[in-house]
Amino acid sequence: MARHDAIEYGAVGDGETDDTAAIQAAIDAAAEDGGGTVVVPAGEYVTRPLLLRSHVEIRIEGGAILLGSEDIDEYPAVEGRWEGVERDVYASLLTGHDLEDVAITGSGTLHGRGEVWWEAFHDDRDAYPDAVGRDLEYPGRLDCPRPRMINIYDSQNVLIRDIEIRNSPSWTVHPVYCENVTIDNVTIRNPEHSTNTDGINPDSCRNVRISNCDIDAGDDCITIKSGYDEDGRRVGEPCENVVVTNCTMYHGHGGVVIGSEMAGGVRNVTVSNCVFDGTDNGLRVKTERGRGSVVENIRATNLVMRDLKRSAFIATMFYQGRGADEPRPVTEETPRLREMHYSDITIDGTTDVTTIRGLPEMPVEDVSLSNVRVRGADRGVRAANVDGFDLRDVSVDAEETPAFDVERASEVELTNVEDPDPDPDRPVVRLDGADAVVRGCVADRSAGAFLEHTDSDVVLLENHLDAAERDGVARD
């Protein structure tokens, strides 16, 4: 494949000249040749949105920085998707539609200079609080949702490797309706105050591999999505077969998140060998009535979480606390969460260990935690409206609540669970309206009650609960 140097097409790289036309000319020339590599050598290149082409690699070399234009008027509106709804969006710094074999590589930097966009968004939100977000009307400074840094639609064989991305106007890397997406060794840096600056958001994509990435975002680090409510169900494209491995995530709202836009469904996701350091949440699945569809077959293993501000694990059907905890009829708008299994995880510092909350008409189904060690938690494992909840070899040091607190649940199994430093004034395990088997647990004589239950059917097997008796639960 031929090499096309942006300098040869007139790019200056002085940090002031508009180099859009020169870089786009190099991209177009490579495409006309049947494919090739566009090289952006060291320098600072100011650019408006660039259009990607099939069979073209853009290689941003070490010392090269693409600087997004700070003039909002230089970003045209294009067809796209934002927060799960198909609509016009501002073109992104690198935008592509209907591509094959496209690559963005190199050890250089994409810099979105997103401050102007964050400021405009906040101005609009303050002036028109009901007209930003998913609403289609944007009456303020912004005519439509903000750009991403990389936004690629309906494409196959997408590679993003080795680059650093900073200060995105909104989500950073956003592939939509794509197949065979590889994102490897990418560094993302968006400041904490930057709104909606998620790191990597595969959206209704298939066969996605995210590896060796280092992400510090102003919102979720990695989020898997598939559409919002009725529009997402209309499109009906799931996000499936997603692998996240060997990544480190800092300071984002969530480490790896599914939802809340998941109306097309999400399935077959694995997360392994990752570190979440100082994120608000670790693994988070969020949905609510109105979304519909299914999130299923989620696996996570070999994780380290440290200094989380909220929860290590969340699976909730009451996103943002919306909706009453009273049963409603099951319809196409009713979401389902099932088959989520997490193992071999160390957590050192978190507010909540687990918050699992299903709908009364649609419990969360088949959740397991195994070989999980938690130190320094304020509150322990909490679950409500769950059908199939399996905890094995789980140790939780909780300061304020029982280590394990389960309500309105069936097929609960607690095997070798413990609080290594129990409080004598509260039980280690509290069950309310739960059918449960408690197996292989050992209670410290100084701990007080190990188990407290109400309105529950509890079977005790092979335990040593010498100090654990309350509400008629016999020693085992």
Order of alpha helices (4+ residues) and beta strands (2+ residues): beta-beta-alpha-beta-beta-beta-beta-beta-beta-beta-beta-beta-beta-alpha-beta-beta-beta-beta-beta-beta-beta-beta-beta-alpha-beta-beta-beta-beta-beta-beta-beta-beta-beta-beta-beta-beta-beta
